Amino acid sequence: MRYPPRKFENPRNFVLFDEEELAEQITQQLRLTHPREGIAVLKAIEAQHGLLVERADGLWSFSHLTFQEYFTVQWLTQLSSEKLVSKIASQHWQEVMKQLVKSQQPADRLLELIKQAIDQSISHEPAVQTFLNWLFQKSQSTQANHEPAAIRAFYYTLGLARIITCVLGLARALDSTFDLARALDLGNVCTNDLARALARALGLARVRTGARAQAVALALNLTLDLARARIRDSALAFDVNLDFALSLALALNLDLKLTRVYSFQLMNKLQQLRMTLPTSNNCENFRQWWQTNGLQWTNQLRQAMIEHQNIGHDWQFTDEQKQQLKHYYDTNKFLVALMKIEGAVSEDTRAEIKDTLLLPWVELHCC
Protein backbone atom coordinates (compact mmCIF):
# COMPACT_ATOMS: atom_id res chain seq x y z
CA MET A 1 0.00 0.00 0.00
CA ARG A 2 1.58 3.29 -1.13
CA TYR A 3 -0.58 5.47 1.09
CA PRO A 4 1.55 5.34 4.30
CA PRO A 5 4.72 6.60 2.55
CA ARG A 6 2.76 9.24 0.69
CA LYS A 7 1.45 10.60 3.97
CA PHE A 8 4.98 11.77 4.77
CA GLU A 9 4.61 14.28 1.94
CA ASN A 10 2.43 16.30 4.33
CA PRO A 11 4.61 17.58 7.23
CA ARG A 12 1.52 18.86 9.11
CA ASN A 13 -0.27 15.52 9.24
CA PHE A 14 1.54 12.31 8.37
CA VAL A 15 0.00 10.18 11.16
CA LEU A 16 -3.77 10.31 10.67
CA PHE A 17 -5.45 8.65 7.69
CA ASP A 18 -8.88 9.49 6.31
CA GLU A 19 -11.13 6.41 6.30
CA GLU A 20 -12.43 7.03 2.78
CA GLU A 21 -8.93 7.30 1.35
CA LEU A 22 -7.80 4.17 3.17
CA ALA A 23 -10.85 2.25 1.93
CA GLU A 24 -10.16 3.41 -1.62
CA GLN A 25 -6.53 2.25 -1.36
CA ILE A 26 -7.60 -1.16 0.00
CA THR A 27 -10.26 -1.50 -2.71
CA GLN A 28 -7.71 -0.80 -5.45
CA GLN A 29 -5.03 -3.07 -4.01
CA LEU A 30 -7.38 -6.01 -3.43
CA ARG A 31 -9.38 -5.28 -6.61
CA LEU A 32 -12.67 -5.18 -4.72
CA THR A 33 -15.87 -4.07 -6.38
CA HIS A 34 -16.96 -1.34 -3.95
CA PRO A 35 -15.29 0.93 -1.33
CA ARG A 36 -17.71 -0.48 1.29
CA GLU A 37 -15.82 -3.74 1.00
CA GLY A 38 -12.61 -1.81 1.62
CA ILE A 39 -14.06 -0.40 4.83
CA ALA A 40 -15.02 -3.93 5.93
CA VAL A 41 -11.44 -5.09 5.35
CA LEU A 42 -10.17 -2.08 7.29
CA LYS A 43 -12.39 -2.97 10.26
CA ALA A 44 -11.19 -6.57 10.06
CA ILE A 45 -7.54 -5.46 10.15
CA GLU A 46 -8.26 -3.51 13.32
CA ALA A 47 -10.12 -6.36 14.97
CA GLN A 48 -7.86 -9.26 14.00
CA HIS A 49 -4.35 -7.76 13.72
CA GLY A 50 -4.38 -4.40 15.47
CA LEU A 51 -2.13 -2.96 12.79
CA LEU A 52 -4.49 -0.01 12.18
CA VAL A 53 -6.59 1.73 14.81
CA GLU A 54 -9.51 4.14 14.49
CA ARG A 55 -8.45 7.14 16.59
CA ALA A 56 -11.59 9.19 16.00
CA ASP A 57 -14.67 9.03 13.81
CA GLY A 58 -13.34 8.41 10.28
CA LEU A 59 -9.69 8.97 11.27
CA TRP A 60 -7.24 6.09 11.43
CA SER A 61 -3.57 5.56 12.18
CA PHE A 62 -1.11 2.75 12.61
CA SER A 63 -1.21 1.34 16.12
CA HIS A 64 2.44 2.37 16.37
CA LEU A 65 4.36 4.85 14.22
CA THR A 66 7.13 2.27 13.79
CA PHE A 67 4.89 0.28 11.42
CA GLN A 68 4.36 3.29 9.19
CA GLU A 69 8.07 4.07 9.26
CA TYR A 70 8.92 0.49 8.36
CA PHE A 71 6.59 0.47 5.34
CA THR A 72 7.96 3.84 4.25
CA VAL A 73 11.52 2.53 4.33
CA GLN A 74 10.45 -0.50 2.28
CA TRP A 75 8.79 1.83 -0.23
CA LEU A 76 11.89 4.01 -0.50
CA THR A 77 14.12 0.99 -1.18
CA GLN A 78 11.90 0.04 -4.12
CA LEU A 79 12.15 3.42 -5.84
CA SER A 80 14.29 3.87 -8.93
CA SER A 81 17.64 5.59 -8.42
CA GLU A 82 16.34 8.70 -10.15
CA LYS A 83 13.29 8.95 -7.91
CA LEU A 84 15.30 8.22 -4.77
CA VAL A 85 17.79 11.00 -5.58
CA SER A 86 14.91 13.41 -6.16
CA LYS A 87 13.62 12.56 -2.67
CA ILE A 88 17.05 13.25 -1.18
CA ALA A 89 17.03 16.69 -2.81
CA SER A 90 13.91 17.64 -0.87
CA GLN A 91 14.60 19.24 2.49
CA HIS A 92 11.34 17.86 3.84
CA TRP A 93 12.22 14.31 2.78
CA GLN A 94 15.68 14.72 4.26
CA GLU A 95 14.05 15.28 7.64
CA VAL A 96 11.78 12.29 7.06
CA MET A 97 14.75 10.08 6.20
CA LYS A 98 16.61 11.16 9.31
CA GLN A 99 13.56 10.15 11.34
CA LEU A 100 13.32 6.83 9.48
CA VAL A 101 17.00 6.02 10.00
CA LYS A 102 16.69 6.71 13.72
CA SER A 103 13.72 4.37 14.05
CA GLN A 104 14.73 1.58 11.65
CA GLN A 105 18.26 0.71 12.78
CA PRO A 106 20.51 -0.35 11.33
CA ALA A 107 19.30 1.12 8.02
CA ASP A 108 22.11 -0.42 5.95
CA ARG A 109 19.98 -1.28 2.94
CA LEU A 110 18.49 2.21 2.66
CA LEU A 111 21.87 3.95 2.99
CA GLU A 112 23.47 1.60 0.47
CA LEU A 113 20.71 2.37 -2.04
CA ILE A 114 21.05 6.11 -1.43
CA LYS A 115 24.78 5.82 -2.11
CA GLN A 116 24.16 3.88 -5.33
CA ALA A 117 21.51 6.36 -6.45
CA ILE A 118 23.86 9.32 -5.89
CA ASP A 119 26.64 7.64 -7.88
CA GLN A 120 24.31 6.67 -10.71
CA SER A 121 22.93 10.19 -10.97
CA ILE A 122 26.19 11.41 -12.55
CA SER A 123 27.47 8.13 -14.04
CA HIS A 124 26.68 9.17 -17.63
CA GLU A 125 27.98 12.73 -17.40
CA PRO A 126 31.42 12.75 -19.14
CA ALA A 127 32.49 16.19 -17.91
CA VAL A 128 31.58 15.34 -14.32
CA GLN A 129 33.35 11.99 -14.54
CA THR A 130 36.47 13.71 -15.92
CA PHE A 131 36.46 15.98 -12.89
CA LEU A 132 36.00 13.03 -10.52
CA ASN A 133 38.87 11.20 -12.21
CA TRP A 134 41.12 14.22 -11.62
CA LEU A 135 39.86 14.33 -8.04
CA PHE A 136 40.83 10.70 -7.48
CA GLN A 137 44.28 11.13 -9.06
CA LYS A 138 45.00 14.32 -7.13
CA SER A 139 43.96 12.81 -3.81
CA GLN A 140 46.05 9.70 -4.52
CA SER A 141 49.15 11.88 -4.92
CA THR A 142 48.55 13.69 -1.64
CA GLN A 143 50.56 12.68 1.41
CA ALA A 144 48.46 13.62 4.44
CA ASN A 145 47.25 11.98 7.63
CA HIS A 146 43.57 12.28 6.81
CA GLU A 147 40.84 9.97 5.62
CA PRO A 148 41.07 9.49 1.80
CA ALA A 149 37.41 10.47 1.44
CA ALA A 150 38.07 13.69 3.38
CA ILE A 151 40.98 14.49 1.06
CA ARG A 152 38.71 13.97 -1.94
CA ALA A 153 36.06 16.19 -0.35
CA PHE A 154 38.68 18.89 0.24
CA TYR A 155 39.79 18.92 -3.39
CA TYR A 156 36.20 18.74 -4.57
CA THR A 157 35.42 22.01 -2.83
CA LEU A 158 38.77 23.47 -3.84
CA GLY A 159 38.11 22.70 -7.49
CA LEU A 160 34.57 24.06 -7.34
CA ALA A 161 34.98 26.94 -4.90
CA ARG A 162 32.79 29.19 -7.03
CA ILE A 163 29.97 26.65 -7.08
CA ILE A 164 30.05 25.29 -3.54
CA THR A 165 29.94 27.95 -0.83
CA CYS A 166 30.05 25.63 2.18
CA VAL A 167 33.79 25.13 1.88
CA LEU A 168 35.24 22.01 3.53
CA GLY A 169 31.92 21.08 5.11
CA LEU A 170 31.97 17.52 3.79
CA ALA A 171 35.70 17.10 4.45
CA ARG A 172 35.25 17.99 8.11
CA ALA A 173 32.16 15.79 8.38
CA LEU A 174 34.21 12.84 7.12
CA ASP A 175 37.30 13.51 9.21
CA SER A 176 37.09 15.51 12.41
CA THR A 177 40.85 16.05 12.35
CA PHE A 178 40.62 17.82 9.01
CA ASP A 179 41.36 21.28 10.45
CA LEU A 180 42.70 23.27 7.50
CA ALA A 181 39.71 25.53 7.90
CA ARG A 182 41.07 26.71 11.25
CA ALA A 183 44.04 28.33 9.55
CA LEU A 184 41.79 30.10 7.07
CA ASP A 185 38.24 30.94 8.08
CA LEU A 186 36.99 29.29 4.94
CA GLY A 187 33.41 28.86 5.98
CA ASN A 188 32.84 32.60 5.64
CA VAL A 189 35.39 33.61 3.02
CA CYS A 190 34.07 35.88 0.32
CA THR A 191 35.62 38.70 -1.68
CA ASN A 192 35.30 41.26 1.11
CA ASP A 193 36.69 38.88 3.77
CA LEU A 194 39.55 37.44 1.76
CA ALA A 195 42.33 39.81 2.81
CA ARG A 196 41.45 39.43 6.50
CA ALA A 197 41.41 35.64 6.27
CA LEU A 198 44.72 35.58 4.43
CA ALA A 199 46.29 37.91 6.96
CA ARG A 200 45.29 35.56 9.77
CA ALA A 201 46.76 32.62 7.90
CA LEU A 202 49.98 34.50 7.23
CA GLY A 203 50.27 35.23 10.93
CA LEU A 204 50.06 31.51 11.60
CA ALA A 205 52.63 30.73 8.91
CA ARG A 206 55.17 33.14 10.43
CA VAL A 207 55.42 31.22 13.69
CA ARG A 208 56.37 28.06 11.86
CA THR A 209 59.84 27.20 10.67
CA GLY A 210 61.34 25.54 7.65
CA ALA A 211 61.05 25.75 3.89
CA ARG A 212 57.46 24.47 3.87
CA ALA A 213 56.24 27.40 5.93
CA GLN A 214 58.20 29.73 3.66
CA ALA A 215 56.40 28.30 0.66
CA VAL A 216 53.07 28.93 2.34
CA ALA A 217 54.08 32.45 3.32
CA LEU A 218 55.25 33.29 -0.18
CA ALA A 219 52.00 32.10 -1.70
CA LEU A 220 50.08 34.14 0.85
CA ASN A 221 52.24 37.21 0.30
CA LEU A 222 51.61 36.94 -3.41
CA THR A 223 47.90 36.96 -2.69
CA LEU A 224 48.08 39.71 -0.10
CA ASP A 225 49.65 42.07 -2.62
CA LEU A 226 46.52 41.70 -4.71
CA ALA A 227 44.18 41.75 -1.73
CA ARG A 228 45.62 45.05 -0.48
CA ALA A 229 45.12 46.56 -3.89
CA ARG A 230 41.58 45.26 -3.87
CA ILE A 231 40.62 46.81 -0.52
CA ARG A 232 42.23 50.25 -1.05
CA ASP A 233 39.02 51.32 -2.67
CA SER A 234 36.11 48.91 -2.37
CA ALA A 235 34.15 50.85 -4.98
CA LEU A 236 36.84 50.35 -7.61
CA ALA A 237 35.66 47.91 -10.26
CA PHE A 238 38.62 45.79 -11.29
CA ASP A 239 38.35 43.13 -13.94
CA VAL A 240 36.78 39.89 -12.72
CA ASN A 241 40.15 38.18 -13.17
CA LEU A 242 41.43 39.92 -10.05
CA ASP A 243 38.97 38.02 -7.88
CA PHE A 244 39.83 34.88 -9.77
CA ALA A 245 43.54 35.42 -9.27
CA LEU A 246 42.89 35.75 -5.55
CA SER A 247 41.00 32.48 -5.49
CA LEU A 248 43.76 30.74 -7.45
CA ALA A 249 46.45 31.93 -5.06
CA LEU A 250 44.32 30.93 -2.07
CA ALA A 251 43.82 27.48 -3.59
CA LEU A 252 47.56 27.17 -4.16
CA ASN A 253 48.27 28.07 -0.54
CA LEU A 254 45.80 25.48 0.74
CA ASP A 255 47.20 22.82 -1.54
CA LEU A 256 50.76 23.55 -0.40
CA LYS A 257 49.67 23.23 3.22
CA LEU A 258 47.98 19.91 2.58
CA THR A 259 50.55 18.29 0.30
CA ARG A 260 53.56 19.81 2.11
CA VAL A 261 55.45 19.99 -1.17
CA TYR A 262 58.37 22.36 -1.48
CA SER A 263 59.39 23.00 -5.09
CA PHE A 264 62.14 25.44 -5.97
CA GLN A 265 60.77 25.63 -9.51
CA LEU A 266 57.33 26.54 -8.25
CA MET A 267 58.69 29.10 -5.83
CA ASN A 268 60.80 30.69 -8.55
CA LYS A 269 57.75 31.03 -10.79
CA LEU A 270 55.72 32.56 -7.98
CA GLN A 271 58.55 34.97 -7.21
CA GLN A 272 58.76 35.98 -10.87
CA LEU A 273 55.00 36.53 -11.00
CA ARG A 274 55.12 38.65 -7.88
CA MET A 275 57.91 40.81 -9.28
CA THR A 276 55.87 41.57 -12.38
CA LEU A 277 53.18 43.23 -10.27
CA PRO A 278 53.40 47.04 -10.19
CA THR A 279 55.23 48.34 -7.12
CA SER A 280 53.38 51.64 -6.99
CA ASN A 281 50.81 52.12 -4.24
CA ASN A 282 48.72 54.20 -6.60
CA CYS A 283 45.41 52.42 -7.03
CA GLU A 284 44.71 53.93 -10.43
CA ASN A 285 48.08 52.74 -11.73
CA PHE A 286 47.30 49.24 -10.52
CA ARG A 287 43.86 49.34 -12.15
CA GLN A 288 45.33 50.35 -15.48
CA TRP A 289 48.06 47.73 -15.25
CA TRP A 290 45.57 45.04 -14.34
CA GLN A 291 43.22 45.88 -17.20
CA THR A 292 46.11 45.41 -19.64
CA ASN A 293 47.98 42.54 -18.03
CA GLY A 294 45.60 40.90 -15.58
CA LEU A 295 44.34 38.13 -17.87
CA GLN A 296 47.83 37.08 -18.92
CA TRP A 297 49.11 37.25 -15.33
CA THR A 298 46.23 35.11 -14.08
CA ASN A 299 46.79 32.55 -16.83
CA GLN A 300 50.47 32.33 -15.89
CA LEU A 301 49.52 31.74 -12.26
CA ARG A 302 47.06 29.07 -13.35
CA GLN A 303 49.67 27.30 -15.49
CA ALA A 304 52.15 27.26 -12.60
CA MET A 305 49.52 25.68 -10.36
CA ILE A 306 48.60 23.06 -12.94
CA GLU A 307 52.19 22.19 -13.80
CA HIS A 308 53.51 21.85 -10.27
CA GLN A 309 50.46 21.04 -8.12
CA ASN A 310 47.84 19.77 -10.57
CA ILE A 311 45.24 22.27 -9.33
CA GLY A 312 43.64 25.34 -10.88
CA HIS A 313 42.23 23.65 -13.99
CA ASP A 314 39.66 25.58 -16.01
CA TRP A 315 36.91 22.98 -16.22
CA GLN A 316 34.53 25.20 -18.22
CA PHE A 317 31.44 23.53 -16.84
CA THR A 318 28.06 24.50 -18.21
CA ASP A 319 25.42 25.83 -15.83
CA GLU A 320 23.71 22.44 -15.93
CA GLN A 321 26.95 20.64 -15.05
CA LYS A 322 27.57 23.06 -12.19
CA GLN A 323 24.14 22.22 -10.81
CA GLN A 324 24.87 18.51 -11.16
CA LEU A 325 28.15 18.87 -9.28
CA LYS A 326 26.56 20.92 -6.51
CA HIS A 327 23.70 18.46 -6.20
CA TYR A 328 26.17 15.56 -6.11
CA TYR A 329 28.13 17.28 -3.34
CA ASP A 330 25.01 18.17 -1.32
CA THR A 331 23.53 14.67 -1.53
CA ASN A 332 26.83 13.08 -0.47
CA LYS A 333 26.99 15.48 2.45
CA PHE A 334 23.46 14.42 3.44
CA LEU A 335 24.45 10.76 3.19
CA VAL A 336 27.35 11.38 5.56
CA ALA A 337 24.96 13.15 7.94
CA LEU A 338 22.75 10.03 7.94
CA MET A 339 25.76 7.81 8.69
CA LYS A 340 26.67 9.98 11.65
CA ILE A 341 23.33 9.23 13.33
CA GLU A 342 24.09 6.88 16.22
CA GLY A 343 23.25 3.29 15.34
CA ALA A 344 22.17 4.21 11.82
CA VAL A 345 24.49 1.82 10.02
CA SER A 346 26.69 -1.16 10.77
CA GLU A 347 30.44 -0.59 10.91
CA ASP A 348 31.11 -2.68 7.79
CA THR A 349 28.56 -0.74 5.73
CA ARG A 350 29.80 2.58 7.11
CA ALA A 351 33.37 1.75 6.10
CA GLU A 352 32.32 0.57 2.63
CA ILE A 353 30.31 3.72 1.92
CA LYS A 354 32.97 6.02 3.31
CA ASP A 355 35.76 4.40 1.31
CA THR A 356 33.87 4.87 -1.97
CA LEU A 357 32.58 8.43 -1.52
CA LEU A 358 33.29 10.87 -4.38
CA LEU A 359 34.92 8.26 -6.58
CA PRO A 360 34.55 8.21 -10.39
CA TRP A 361 32.30 5.56 -11.86
CA VAL A 362 35.22 3.60 -13.32
CA GLU A 363 36.85 3.25 -9.89
CA LEU A 364 33.59 2.08 -8.34
CA HIS A 365 33.37 -0.75 -10.87
CA CYS A 366 37.02 -1.55 -11.48
CA CYS A 367 36.99 -4.76 -9.41
HELIX and SHEET records of a PDB file:
HELIX    1   1 TYR A    3  LYS A    7  1                                   5    
HELIX    2   2 GLU A   19  LEU A   30  1                                  12    
HELIX    3   3 PRO A   35  GLN A   48  1                                  14    
HELIX    4   4 LEU A   65  THR A   77  1                                  13    
HELIX    5   5 SER A   81  ILE A   88  1                                   8    
HELIX    6   6 GLN A   91  SER A  103  1                                  13    
HELIX    7   7 ASP A  108  SER A  121  1                                  14    
HELIX    8   8 PRO A  126  GLN A  140  1                                  15    
HELIX    9   9 PRO A  148  GLY A  159  1                                  12    
HELIX   10  10 GLY A  169  LEU A  174  1                                   6    
HELIX   11  11 LEU A  180  ALA A  183  1                                   4    
HELIX   12  12 LEU A  186  ASN A  188  5                                   3    
HELIX   13  13 THR A  191  ASP A  193  5                                   3    
HELIX   14  14 LEU A  194  ARG A  206  1                                  13    
HELIX   15  15 ALA A  211  ILE A  231  1                                  21    
HELIX   16  16 VAL A  240  THR A  259  1                                  20    
HELIX   17  17 PHE A  264  THR A  276  1                                  13    
HELIX   18  18 CYS A  283  GLN A  309  1                                  27    
HELIX   19  19 ASP A  319  MET A  339  1                                  21    
HELIX   20  20 GLU A  347  ASP A  355  1                                   9    
HELIX   21  21 TRP A  361  LEU A  364  1                                   4    
SHEET    1   A 3 PHE A  17  ASP A  18  0                                        
SHEET    2   A 3 LEU A  59  PHE A  62 -1                                        
SHEET    3   A 3 LEU A  52  ALA A  56 -1                                        
END                                                                             
